[in-house]
Amino acid sequence: MPVGLPDFYQPPTNPITEEKLKLGRKLFFDKDLSADRTVSCASCHDPEKSWTNGRRFGVGVGGKQGTRNVPSLINVAYFKQLFWDGRSGSLERQALMPLLNADEMAMSSQAAVLQRLQEKTEYHELFGKAFADGITITNLTQALACYERTILSGNAPYDRYMAGDKQAMSEAALRGMKVFSGRGKCSGCHVEPKFIDSSFYNLGVGMDVENPDLGRYHVFQMESAKGKFKTPTLRDVARTAPYMHDGSVNTLMEVVEIYDKGGIPNRYLSVEVRRKLNLTEQEKKDLVVFMKEGLTSPDGAKP
């Protein structure tokens, strides 16, 4: 485990093994698992771009553009709900969804996915080593989930500082850390050391258009869920721009400004962000330094 990260939960029905990891990595980068054989999981979750695609929206088969920013898979093992709206409760359930989504990998059915797997001799060998019953949809999702659980980022300057290395962060980053847990109220949602809380909030971003993305409301048809989206991790956040569910915010300073002014007014704005922070310009700069310097791993997340 990287320095600073706690152990993560592994389902007893899907423990990580070397054989599953080898299979999962092969599946993750395999473009043949998309309808036109041009897109893989890694096309949107590119390890060279901190497991995002570096663009405002996801792009699927035929260049079809999605409507949401691609969330990084960094430390995804700690999330209790997946996707911006939390519609999946496990990595195993999540894994198949992009393959069958018409705007992503666009496979027509589970049977079509299995047919692609059956076409390759190497998959017969890899599945056979990882699972007693060979090629199945369940085994595909379990292998992908195991691989994704190893995309871990720790050992950042923050972690080394907390472990006792008091020279690990600059003075500006240390000041920013105080703002983060104090006047900035960031740690209320981005809880250390994982810097997530697995909850959903309406910040007002994207709510000023004619037909806004209502986020969590699409999963739970409740008025109070409108415009709410999952808290993303801040680990390696300097590498995962643009930000927010709609990719409309380009810099961390812009993100800080949204919180500083108490979110963007709308009738569903979460109470946690309504009050203005009134941070000084120096406090804002220090806060950004903490996120950029303190939470960026020199190792990167490379399973």
Residue pairs with C-beta under 8 A, 6 or more apart in sequence:
1 7
1 152
1 154
2 152
2 153
2 154
2 155
2 159
2 297
2 299
3 154
3 155
3 159
3 160
3 163
4 154
4 155
4 156
4 158
4 159
4 160
4 162
4 163
4 193
5 75
5 152
5 154
5 159
5 193
5 194
6 193
6 194
8 77
8 78
8 149
9 77
10 16
10 149
11 90
11 92
14 20
14 92
14 142
14 145
14 146
16 146
16 149
16 150
17 130
17 146
19 126
19 129
19 130
20 130
20 131
20 142
20 143
20 146
20 147
21 143
21 146
21 147
21 150
21 303
22 126
22 129
22 130
23 126
23 127
23 129
23 130
23 143
23 147
24 143
24 144
24 145
24 146
24 147
24 148
25 147
25 303
26 122
26 123
26 126
27 33
27 41
27 140
27 143
27 144
27 147
28 40
28 41
28 42
28 45
28 144
28 147
28 148
29 40
29 41
29 42
30 40
31 37
31 38
31 39
31 40
31 43
32 116
32 119
32 120
33 40
33 41
33 99
33 105
33 107
33 113
33 116
33 117
34 40
34 60
34 61
34 99
34 104
34 105
34 106
34 107
35 61
35 105
35 106
35 107
35 108
36 61
36 62
36 106
38 61
39 59
39 60
39 61
39 104
39 105
40 105
41 98
41 144
43 53
43 59
44 52
44 53
44 58
44 59
44 70
44 98
44 104
45 51
45 52
45 53
45 70
45 72
45 73
46 52
46 53
46 54
47 300
47 301
47 302
49 239
49 240
50 72
50 74
50 236
50 239
50 240
50 300
50 301
51 72
51 73
51 74
51 151
51 240
51 301
52 69
52 70
52 71
52 72
52 240
53 59
53 70
54 241
55 70
55 242
55 247
56 69
56 242
56 246
56 247
56 248
57 65
57 66
57 67
57 68
57 69
57 70
57 247
58 65
58 66
58 68
58 69
58 70
58 103
58 104
59 65
59 66
60 66
60 101
60 102
60 103
60 104
60 105
60 106
61 104
61 105
61 106
62 106
64 103
64 106
66 103
66 104
67 213
67 246
68 84
68 213
68 245
68 246
68 247
69 84
69 242
69 243
69 244
69 245
69 246
69 247
71 83
71 84
71 230
71 232
72 232
72 233
72 236
72 240
73 148
73 151
73 301
74 151
74 152
74 153
74 233
74 235
74 236
74 240
74 301
75 151
75 152
75 153
75 194
75 196
75 233
75 235
75 301
76 82
76 91
76 148
76 149
76 151
77 91
77 148
77 149
77 150
77 151
77 152
78 194
78 196
78 198
78 233
79 196
79 198
79 230
80 89
80 198
81 87
81 88
81 89
81 198
81 230
82 88
82 89
82 90
82 91
82 93
82 94
83 94
83 97
83 230
84 215
84 229
84 230
84 245
85 200
85 215
85 216
85 218
85 219
85 229
85 230
86 200
86 216
86 219
86 230
87 218
87 219
88 94
88 97
90 145
91 144
91 145
91 148
91 149
92 141
92 142
92 145
93 141
94 145
95 140
95 141
95 144
95 145
95 148
96 110
96 113
96 137
96 140
96 141
98 104
98 105
99 105
99 107
99 113
100 106
100 107
100 109
100 110
100 113
107 113
107 116
110 137
113 137
113 140
114 135
114 136
114 137
117 123
117 127
117 135
117 140
118 124
118 135
123 135
124 134
124 135
127 134
127 135
127 136
127 139
127 143
128 134
130 139
130 143
131 139
131 142
133 139
147 303
150 303
151 301
151 303
152 301
152 303
153 235
153 236
153 297
153 299
153 300
153 301
154 193
154 235
154 297
155 297
155 298
155 299
156 235
156 236
156 294
156 295
156 296
156 297
156 298
157 168
157 169
157 173
157 293
157 294
157 295
157 296
158 168
158 169
158 177
158 193
158 290
158 294
158 295
159 193
160 168
161 168
161 169
161 174
161 294
162 193
169 177
169 290
169 293
169 294
170 289
170 293
172 285
172 286
172 289
172 290
172 293
173 286
173 289
173 290
173 293
173 294
174 290
175 282
175 283
175 286
175 289
175 290
176 283
176 286
176 287
176 288
176 289
176 290
176 291
176 294
177 290
177 294
179 186
179 279
179 283
179 286
179 287
179 290
180 186
180 187
180 190
180 287
180 290
180 291
181 187
181 192
183 277
183 279
183 283
184 256
184 259
184 277
184 279
184 283
184 287
185 259
185 277
186 259
186 287
188 197
188 272
189 197
189 199
189 201
189 231
189 272
190 196
190 197
190 231
190 233
190 234
191 197
194 233
194 235
195 233
195 234
195 235
195 295
196 231
196 232
196 233
196 234
197 231
198 230
198 231
199 230
199 231
200 215
200 216
200 225
200 228
200 229
200 230
200 231
201 228
201 229
201 231
201 270
201 272
201 273
202 215
202 226
202 227
202 228
202 229
202 263
202 266
202 268
202 269
202 270
203 229
203 244
203 258
203 259
203 263
203 264
203 269
203 270
203 273
204 227
204 258
204 263
204 264
204 265
204 266
204 269
205 244
205 245
205 246
205 248
205 249
205 258
205 264
206 212
206 213
206 227
206 244
206 245
206 246
206 248
207 227
207 264
207 266
207 268
208 264
208 266
212 227
213 227
213 245
213 246
214 225
214 226
214 227
215 225
215 226
215 227
215 228
215 229
215 245
216 225
216 226
216 227
216 228
216 229
217 223
217 225
217 226
217 227
217 228
219 225
223 268
224 268
226 268
227 266
227 268
228 268
228 270
229 244
229 245
232 243
234 291
234 295
235 295
235 297
236 295
236 296
236 297
236 300
236 301
237 243
237 252
237 291
237 292
237 295
237 296
238 252
238 291
238 292
238 295
238 296
239 296
241 250
241 251
241 252
242 248
242 249
242 250
243 249
243 250
243 252
243 254
243 255
244 255
249 255
249 258
252 288
252 291
252 292
253 284
253 285
253 288
256 279
256 284
256 287
256 288
257 284
258 264
259 273
259 277
260 276
260 277
260 278
260 279
260 284
261 276
262 273
262 274
262 275
262 276
262 277
263 269
263 270
263 273
263 274
279 287
